[in-house]
Amino acid sequence: MKVCIGLSGGVDSSVAAHLLLEKGYELIGCTMRTFDTERAEKEREDAEAVAESLGIPFYVVDYRERFKKDVIEYFAYEYTHGRTPNPCIICNRKVKWEALMACAAEHGAEMVATGHYARIEKDAATGRYAVRKAVTAAKDQSYALYNLKQEQLAATVFPVGGFSKDEIRSTAEKIGLFTADKPDSQEICFIPDKDYAGFISEQLKIKTDILGNYVDEKGNILGKHSGIVNYTIGQRKGLGIALGKRTFVKEIRPLTNEVVLADADSVWTDRLSFTDFNGQLADEAMLKEGLAANVKIRYSDKGCEGLVKKRGDMPGGDKAIYDISFKSPVRAVTPGQAAVLYDSEGRILGGGIICS
């Protein structure tokens, strides 16, 4: 079988390619061109060098326009409307997998692969595919993959999902890959300096430094903030205001350009709502009846038990809204992030984007 593997220039995708070759797969390497920076060019060069060292063909696909539209503009829109998006979730479904599957189709490959720490299982009872957590919780990347569709999952393999990071680095050293000691990326790929406001302002010519008011939960003005794109729910550091007590961002109000500050207890809640449901093992009918799940509300979250139920259609009827009631309170529910639902075996039931 021929597989198109996404090569990022890092150790995980490098070893993923090696593992597939060991199993006898015919392989081609593919890298996306999404955003032009010096670092991105270096990653493409490293990916090509990996492909050369493994003796496999290598292709670069140009997805810059698609990436700008579906990822960068989405990222900017969400931040300027008081939400905190996860661009990797959108990129995986709308850009990365589209690019890999297009490259696979062009060059006669039947499957695609990446270096994500996750696994894919087919449910025997329903025939549906689902992402399952990696064997090592510390590196599990399943959260960012909940939005993949059935046709994408059916054509995907994750070779490193059954290994620990130490095992992957050890394999890379053993076979002489130069990526063995390469550090992991810790930031959004298109904003390496983490200056989100500056990036949005520079790239999309959007004004991000519109001053507004800090207010308390009753609406009393506490001071001035530096623009809502600089804040996220639960944030304590970098507020630039001293109130004589530990203070956190509880809410961002884009319509009035206000950031609500409150004490630590106020950022805990036992419920949330989400939209844009994508089912893997679960479907709409299951959510109408009510579905028990372990729910992660951000990438680093360990998860909390909750009951998920469809409420109905939002005003306008263009999308449905779903509610989650948690068994115990969760901290800093953040609009724009994803609520990802897992079963007891670590398989993704589905998920959506938190709206409140």
Backbone torsions as a table, in degrees:
resi	resn	phi	psi	omega
1	MET	NA	143.0	-179.6
2	LYS	-100.4	132.3	-176.5
3	VAL	-125.2	137.1	173.2
4	CYS	-99.5	115.2	-178.2
5	ILE	-105.1	134.8	175.2
6	GLY	-77.3	116.7	179.2
7	LEU	-103.0	121.5	-177.9
8	SER	-97.7	-11.4	-173.3
9	GLY	92.8	2.8	-180.0
10	GLY	-103.4	176.5	-175.2
11	VAL	-71.2	-35.0	-174.4
12	ASP	-65.7	-49.9	-179.8
13	SER	-69.5	-30.1	178.0
14	SER	-62.6	-47.9	-179.1
15	VAL	-71.5	-34.3	176.1
16	ALA	-57.0	-43.2	178.4
17	ALA	-63.4	-44.2	178.6
18	HIS	-59.4	-43.9	-178.1
19	LEU	-63.2	-38.4	178.2
20	LEU	-67.4	-40.9	177.1
21	LEU	-62.0	-39.5	178.5
22	GLU	-60.5	-32.5	-179.2
23	LYS	-84.0	-0.5	174.9
24	GLY	94.7	8.3	178.5
25	TYR	-74.6	146.8	169.0
26	GLU	-84.0	137.1	-168.5
27	LEU	-129.8	143.7	164.9
28	ILE	-127.7	146.3	179.8
29	GLY	-101.8	144.2	-178.3
30	CYS	-139.1	135.3	175.0
31	THR	-129.0	138.3	177.4
32	MET	-87.4	140.7	166.5
33	ARG	-99.6	108.9	-173.5
34	THR	-116.0	-39.7	-175.9
35	PHE	-150.9	129.3	-171.9
36	ASP	-90.1	106.4	171.0
37	THR	-134.9	166.9	177.1
38	GLU	-60.7	-40.1	-179.9
39	ARG	-65.3	-42.5	179.9
40	ALA	-61.5	-39.8	178.2
41	GLU	-65.0	-39.5	178.0
42	LYS	-64.3	-39.6	178.5
43	GLU	-64.2	-39.9	177.8
44	ARG	-64.2	-40.2	177.6
45	GLU	-63.4	-41.7	178.6
46	ASP	-65.0	-40.0	178.9
47	ALA	-62.6	-42.0	178.3
48	GLU	-64.8	-38.5	178.8
49	ALA	-65.5	-37.1	176.5
50	VAL	-63.1	-47.2	179.7
51	ALA	-58.9	-42.0	178.8
52	GLU	-63.7	-42.5	-178.9
53	SER	-66.2	-29.0	179.5
54	LEU	-90.5	-8.9	177.9
55	GLY	74.6	36.1	179.9
56	ILE	-119.6	151.9	176.6
57	PRO	-61.8	152.7	-176.6
58	PHE	-135.3	135.4	-179.1
59	TYR	-133.1	145.3	173.9
60	VAL	-112.9	127.6	178.3
61	VAL	-110.0	133.2	-175.7
62	ASP	-90.9	106.5	179.5
63	TYR	-119.5	29.9	-176.5
64	ARG	-63.4	-44.5	-178.7
65	GLU	-66.3	-43.3	178.7
66	ARG	-62.9	-41.7	-179.4
67	PHE	-65.2	-40.8	179.0
68	LYS	-63.2	-44.3	-176.9
69	LYS	-70.1	-50.5	-170.7
70	ASP	-87.0	-21.8	-176.2
71	VAL	-114.3	-58.7	-175.1
72	ILE	-65.7	-47.5	-179.1
73	GLU	-67.2	-36.6	174.4
74	TYR	-62.0	-46.5	179.5
75	PHE	-57.0	-47.3	-178.7
76	ALA	-66.3	-43.5	-179.2
77	TYR	-60.4	-45.5	-179.1
78	GLU	-62.0	-46.9	-178.9
79	TYR	-63.6	-40.8	-178.4
80	THR	-75.2	-7.1	175.5
81	HIS	-111.3	23.4	171.2
82	GLY	80.0	14.8	179.6
83	ARG	-113.7	163.5	-178.5
84	THR	-119.4	95.5	-173.9
85	PRO	-80.3	162.2	169.8
86	ASN	-112.6	97.9	-173.9
87	PRO	-65.0	-24.9	-179.7
88	CYS	-63.6	-35.6	-179.8
89	ILE	-62.1	-45.6	179.9
90	ILE	-69.0	-42.6	-179.2
91	CYS	-60.9	-43.4	-176.8
92	ASN	-57.2	-47.8	-175.9
93	ARG	-78.3	-45.6	-169.9
94	LYS	-92.0	-18.6	-176.5
95	VAL	-122.8	-62.0	-172.3
96	LYS	-60.2	-50.7	-177.9
97	TRP	-71.3	-33.7	175.8
98	GLU	-61.4	-43.3	-179.4
99	ALA	-66.1	-46.0	-178.8
100	LEU	-63.5	-43.7	-178.3
101	MET	-70.3	-32.2	175.7
102	ALA	-67.7	-42.4	177.9
103	CYS	-64.4	-41.5	178.3
104	ALA	-60.2	-46.2	-178.8
105	ALA	-62.9	-39.7	-178.2
106	GLU	-65.8	-32.7	-174.1
107	HIS	-111.7	17.2	171.3
108	GLY	76.8	23.1	177.5
109	ALA	-90.8	145.6	-177.3
110	GLU	-94.4	-23.9	-176.2
111	MET	-133.5	164.9	172.6
112	VAL	-124.0	158.8	-179.1
113	ALA	-146.3	154.6	174.4
114	THR	-139.9	176.4	178.1
115	GLY	-95.9	23.3	178.8
116	HIS	-67.5	143.5	173.0
117	TYR	-85.3	90.2	-179.8
118	ALA	-167.0	170.2	176.8
119	ARG	-131.9	161.9	176.5
120	ILE	-124.0	133.6	177.6
121	GLU	-128.7	148.3	173.6
122	LYS	-103.7	123.8	-179.0
123	ASP	-74.1	123.5	-175.5
124	ALA	-64.0	-34.8	-175.7
125	ALA	-74.4	-40.2	-173.7
126	THR	-106.7	-18.6	-176.7
127	GLY	78.5	5.8	-179.3
128	ARG	-88.1	149.9	178.4
129	TYR	-97.0	149.1	177.7
130	ALA	-147.9	146.5	170.6
131	VAL	-75.6	138.0	175.3
132	ARG	-118.3	147.5	179.5
133	LYS	-55.8	150.0	175.9
134	ALA	-67.4	164.0	-179.7
135	VAL	-68.2	-24.8	178.6
136	THR	-108.1	115.3	-175.7
137	ALA	-63.1	-31.1	-175.9
138	ALA	-63.3	-28.2	-177.6
139	LYS	-113.9	2.4	-176.1
140	ASP	-54.7	130.7	-179.3
141	GLN	-118.4	17.0	-175.8
142	SER	-61.9	-33.9	-177.8
143	TYR	-51.4	-42.6	-175.9
144	ALA	-79.3	2.2	-176.2
145	LEU	-115.6	6.0	-175.7
146	TYR	-65.2	-22.5	-172.2
147	ASN	-87.6	-0.3	178.7
148	LEU	-69.0	142.5	-178.3
149	LYS	-87.1	166.9	-176.9
150	GLN	-58.8	-42.1	-178.8
151	GLU	-67.2	-28.8	176.4
152	GLN	-73.6	-44.9	179.7
153	LEU	-63.1	-40.0	-177.5
154	ALA	-63.6	-22.4	-176.7
155	ALA	-106.2	16.3	-171.7
156	THR	-121.8	143.4	169.9
157	VAL	-128.2	145.0	177.5
158	PHE	-119.1	91.4	-172.7
159	PRO	-65.4	-26.5	-174.1
160	VAL	-97.2	1.3	-175.5
161	GLY	-64.3	-18.7	179.7
162	GLY	-97.6	11.2	-176.9
163	PHE	-123.8	160.1	171.9
164	SER	-87.7	164.0	178.5
165	LYS	-61.8	-40.3	179.4
166	ASP	-61.0	-39.6	179.2
167	GLU	-66.1	-37.7	179.8
168	ILE	-67.3	-44.9	178.3
169	ARG	-64.2	-38.9	178.8
170	SER	-62.7	-41.4	177.5
171	THR	-63.3	-42.6	179.6
172	ALA	-60.6	-41.6	178.0
173	GLU	-65.6	-42.0	-176.6
174	LYS	-61.9	-37.9	-177.3
175	ILE	-96.9	3.6	173.2
176	GLY	80.1	25.8	177.1
177	LEU	-74.9	133.4	-179.3
178	PHE	-69.5	-12.3	179.9
179	THR	-83.0	-1.2	-173.1
180	ALA	-54.4	-40.3	-177.2
181	ASP	-104.5	11.3	-178.4
182	LYS	-70.2	128.7	-177.8
183	PRO	-68.7	154.2	177.5
184	ASP	-74.0	149.5	174.4
185	SER	-76.1	137.6	-176.3
186	GLN	-117.7	3.0	-175.1
187	GLU	-133.9	172.6	176.3
188	ILE	-64.2	132.0	-169.9
189	CYS	-60.0	-32.5	-176.6
190	PHE	-95.1	1.3	176.0
191	ILE	-134.4	70.6	-175.0
192	PRO	-63.9	-23.8	-179.8
193	ASP	-91.4	2.2	177.2
194	LYS	63.8	14.6	177.9
195	ASP	-89.5	80.5	-175.4
196	TYR	-62.1	-45.7	-178.1
197	ALA	-61.7	-44.5	179.4
198	GLY	-63.0	-39.8	179.7
199	PHE	-63.9	-48.6	-179.1
200	ILE	-60.0	-42.9	-179.4
201	SER	-64.9	-43.4	-176.0
202	GLU	-74.3	-46.0	-173.4
203	GLN	-77.2	-38.4	-173.2
204	LEU	-114.2	6.8	176.7
205	LYS	54.5	38.8	177.8
206	ILE	-102.8	130.5	179.7
207	LYS	-73.7	122.0	-174.9
208	THR	-115.6	-0.1	-176.1
209	ASP	-108.8	35.3	178.6
210	ILE	-77.0	110.9	-176.8
211	LEU	-66.8	147.1	176.6
212	GLY	-147.7	-171.1	-175.1
213	ASN	-100.4	137.9	158.9
214	TYR	-77.7	135.1	176.0
215	VAL	-132.9	159.3	172.5
216	ASP	-88.8	-176.6	-175.3
217	GLU	-65.7	-19.0	178.3
218	LYS	-93.7	-2.0	178.9
219	GLY	94.0	2.9	178.3
220	ASN	-71.2	133.8	-178.2
221	ILE	-73.0	129.8	-178.6
222	LEU	-108.6	-21.2	-176.9
223	GLY	161.0	-166.9	-177.2
224	LYS	-109.5	137.7	172.2
225	HIS	-102.7	170.7	-171.4
226	SER	-101.8	14.4	-178.2
227	GLY	122.0	130.8	-169.8
228	ILE	-64.9	-20.7	179.9
229	VAL	-67.9	-12.1	-178.9
230	ASN	-87.7	4.2	-172.3
231	TYR	-131.7	155.9	175.0
232	THR	-143.4	157.8	-177.5
233	ILE	-61.9	135.1	179.8
234	GLY	89.3	-6.2	-177.8
235	GLN	-66.9	138.5	176.0
236	ARG	-120.7	-40.4	-177.1
237	LYS	-81.2	151.2	174.0
238	GLY	77.7	17.5	-179.5
239	LEU	-78.8	-26.3	177.6
240	GLY	69.1	28.9	178.7
241	ILE	-144.4	138.7	-179.3
242	ALA	-113.7	118.0	-179.0
243	LEU	-115.7	7.7	177.9
244	GLY	78.6	10.7	177.7
245	LYS	-157.9	163.8	177.5
246	ARG	-66.1	123.2	-173.7
247	THR	-127.7	141.1	-175.8
248	PHE	-130.2	156.2	172.9
249	VAL	-76.9	120.4	178.4
250	LYS	-98.2	-35.1	-174.2
251	GLU	-154.3	148.9	174.1
252	ILE	-120.1	125.9	-176.5
253	ARG	-114.5	93.0	-175.3
254	PRO	-65.9	-30.8	-177.1
255	LEU	-66.5	-33.9	179.8
256	THR	-107.4	1.3	-179.3
257	ASN	56.6	45.8	-179.9
258	GLU	-117.8	146.7	172.1
259	VAL	-117.1	119.8	-176.8
260	VAL	-88.7	126.5	178.1
261	LEU	-107.1	143.9	-178.9
262	ALA	-154.3	175.7	179.9
263	ASP	-81.5	176.4	-172.9
264	ALA	-60.6	-38.3	-177.4
265	ASP	-64.4	-27.6	-174.0
266	SER	-74.6	-14.3	-179.0
267	VAL	-94.3	11.3	174.8
268	TRP	-103.8	143.8	179.5
269	THR	-150.5	160.8	178.6
270	ASP	-111.1	16.5	179.6
271	ARG	-155.9	159.3	172.3
272	LEU	-154.4	169.8	175.0
273	SER	-128.5	149.5	178.2
274	PHE	-143.5	163.3	178.5
275	THR	-129.7	-174.6	173.8
276	ASP	56.5	47.4	-177.8
277	PHE	-64.0	133.1	170.3
278	ASN	-122.3	118.3	-178.7
279	GLY	-91.7	139.2	169.1
280	GLN	-107.7	-79.1	173.9
281	LEU	-79.5	-30.0	-177.5
282	ALA	-92.2	159.3	174.7
283	ASP	-132.6	177.3	-176.7
284	GLU	-56.8	-40.9	-177.1
285	ALA	-60.7	-38.6	-179.7
286	MET	-66.2	-34.4	-179.7
287	LEU	-76.8	-24.0	175.9
288	LYS	-67.0	-36.1	-178.7
289	GLU	-81.6	-22.9	-175.0
290	GLY	105.0	127.3	-173.1
291	LEU	-131.0	124.0	176.1
292	ALA	-79.9	136.0	-177.9
293	ALA	-154.3	159.9	167.3
294	ASN	-92.7	123.9	-169.4
295	VAL	-114.7	126.4	171.5
296	LYS	-100.9	131.3	-178.0
297	ILE	-106.5	1.0	171.2
298	ARG	-160.8	168.1	-173.7
299	TYR	-55.9	-44.3	-174.7
300	SER	-87.8	0.6	-177.1
301	ASP	-69.0	143.9	177.5
302	LYS	-86.1	-15.1	176.4
303	GLY	100.1	153.8	178.9
304	CYS	-145.3	144.4	-179.7
305	GLU	-70.0	138.3	179.4
306	GLY	-155.0	164.9	175.7
307	LEU	-108.4	124.0	-176.5
308	VAL	-105.8	131.7	-179.0
309	LYS	-146.8	139.3	176.9
310	LYS	-73.4	129.0	178.6
311	ARG	-87.4	-43.0	-177.4
312	GLY	152.3	-163.2	-179.5
313	ASP	-89.2	145.5	175.9
314	MET	-74.3	161.6	176.5
315	PRO	-52.7	131.6	-176.3
316	GLY	100.3	-23.2	175.3
317	GLY	71.5	14.6	-176.9
318	ASP	-84.1	-17.4	178.2
319	LYS	-156.3	157.9	-179.7
320	ALA	-92.1	160.5	176.9
321	ILE	-124.9	143.7	-175.4
322	TYR	-127.3	147.2	179.9
323	ASP	-116.3	146.2	173.9
324	ILE	-123.8	127.4	172.9
325	SER	-108.3	120.9	-176.4
326	PHE	-90.3	149.0	176.7
327	LYS	-68.6	-30.5	176.8
328	SER	-140.7	154.8	-175.7
329	PRO	-61.0	148.0	175.8
330	VAL	-117.5	154.9	-174.3
331	ARG	-98.8	136.1	168.8
332	ALA	56.5	58.4	171.1
333	VAL	-62.1	123.9	-169.2
334	THR	-120.0	110.7	175.5
335	PRO	-55.2	136.1	-177.6
336	GLY	103.6	-28.7	174.4
337	GLN	-78.5	172.6	-178.7
338	ALA	-102.2	145.6	166.8
339	ALA	-102.8	114.4	-176.1
340	VAL	-111.7	129.0	-172.7
341	LEU	-102.2	128.8	-179.9
342	TYR	-121.1	152.0	171.0
343	ASP	-89.6	-176.7	-174.5
344	SER	-68.8	-14.8	179.6
345	GLU	-98.5	6.9	178.9
346	GLY	81.8	16.2	177.5
347	ARG	-93.8	143.2	-178.0
348	ILE	-77.8	123.9	173.8
349	LEU	-81.5	-37.6	-180.0
350	GLY	163.2	-166.2	179.6
351	GLY	178.4	176.1	179.1
352	GLY	-164.6	-177.8	-176.1
353	ILE	-95.3	126.0	-179.0
354	ILE	-65.2	130.1	177.7
355	CYS	-112.8	-21.2	176.8
356	SER	-166.0	NA	NA
